[in-house]
Amino acid sequence: MALGSVCLGSLLSYLDQLHEKGRGNRDDPLFHSENGCSLTKNSLTLVFAWLRKRAGASDTSITPQILRHSFAFRYLQTGGNPHGLQLLLGYEGMAPVRQYLRWYDQLVRDRLEKKAEPT
């Protein structure tokens, strides 16, 4: 998955800080197991299975695309700037960001309608 220039810059800065503190070098894995080994596909599968079970969503599959959508949606929910999201996700245009904005607007409308319902 491609990283936007802002995200890539932040990631490289983080790795530089780790190196300066003597905690690793640029060849070390970004994500690793508790014992410092690179994560494998199987270890990631186990981590996500554990997270799904803990969240009570054991029948839900987790994909990189779902994580990307979740990040984008939460970014907007917490007041993130749409153009900032475009940069973070590396989109060339605003069309994908507008889809996230539509989803966010729908959520807001649904919440307003729910509050307006008589109890």
C-alpha positions in Angstrom: 0.0 0.0 0.0 1.5 3.3 -1.0 2.1 6.0 1.6 1.5 9.6 1.1 4.4 12.0 1.4 3.3 13.3 4.8 2.9 9.8 6.2 6.2 8.7 4.7 8.0 11.7 6.1 6.6 11.0 9.6 7.5 7.3 9.3 11.1 8.1 8.3 11.4 10.6 11.2 10.2 8.0 13.6 12.8 5.5 12.3 15.5 8.1 12.6 14.5 8.8 16.2 14.7 5.1 17.1 18.1 4.9 15.5 19.3 8.0 17.5 18.2 6.3 20.7 20.1 3.2 19.8 16.9 1.1 19.6 17.3 -0.1 16.0 18.4 0.7 12.5 16.7 1.2 9.2 17.0 -2.5 8.4 15.0 -3.6 11.4 11.3 -4.4 10.8 8.9 -1.6 11.5 6.5 -4.0 13.2 7.8 -6.9 15.1 6.9 -9.7 17.5 7.5 -9.4 21.2 10.9 -11.0 20.8 11.9 -8.6 18.0 11.4 -10.9 15.1 9.8 -9.8 11.8 6.1 -10.5 11.7 5.0 -13.2 9.4 1.7 -13.6 7.6 0.7 -16.3 10.1 1.6 -14.1 13.1 -0.5 -11.2 11.7 -3.4 -13.7 11.1 -3.2 -14.7 14.7 -3.0 -11.1 16.0 -6.1 -10.1 14.0 -8.0 -13.2 15.1 -7.2 -12.3 18.7 -8.3 -8.7 18.1 -11.5 -9.8 16.4 -12.4 -12.2 19.2 -11.6 -9.5 21.8 -13.9 -7.0 20.0 -16.6 -9.6 19.7 -16.4 -9.6 15.9 -14.9 -13.0 15.3 -16.9 -13.5 12.0 -15.6 -10.3 10.5 -12.6 -10.4 8.2 -10.0 -7.6 8.5 -8.3 -6.5 5.3 -5.8 -3.7 4.6 -8.6 -2.0 2.7 -10.9 -2.1 5.7 -8.1 -0.7 7.9 -7.5 2.1 5.4 -11.2 3.0 5.3 -11.5 2.9 9.1 -8.5 5.2 9.5 -9.9 7.6 6.9 -13.3 7.7 8.4 -12.0 8.1 12.0 -9.6 10.8 10.8 -12.6 12.8 9.5 -14.7 12.1 12.6 -12.0 13.6 14.8 -11.9 16.8 12.7 -9.2 15.9 10.3 -8.9 18.1 7.2 -10.0 16.4 4.0 -7.0 17.8 2.1 -4.7 16.4 4.9 -6.4 13.0 4.5 -5.7 13.2 0.7 -2.0 13.8 1.5 -1.8 11.1 4.2 -3.3 8.4 2.0 -1.4 9.5 -1.1 -4.5 10.1 -3.3 -3.8 12.2 -6.5 -7.3 13.6 -6.5 -10.1 14.3 -4.0 -12.6 11.8 -5.4 -11.8 9.0 -2.8 -11.8 11.6 0.0 -15.3 12.8 -1.1 -16.5 9.2 -0.7 -15.3 9.2 2.9 -17.0 12.6 3.4 -20.3 11.2 2.0 -20.1 8.3 4.5 -19.3 10.7 7.3 -22.3 13.0 6.3 -24.6 9.9 6.3 -23.4 9.0 9.8 -24.2 12.5 11.0 -27.6 12.4 9.4 -28.4 9.0 10.9 -27.4 10.2 14.3 -29.6 13.3 14.0 -32.6 11.3 12.8 -32.1 8.9 15.8 -32.1 11.8 18.2 -35.2 13.3 16.6 -37.2 10.0 17.0 -39.8 10.2 19.7 -39.0 7.9 22.7 
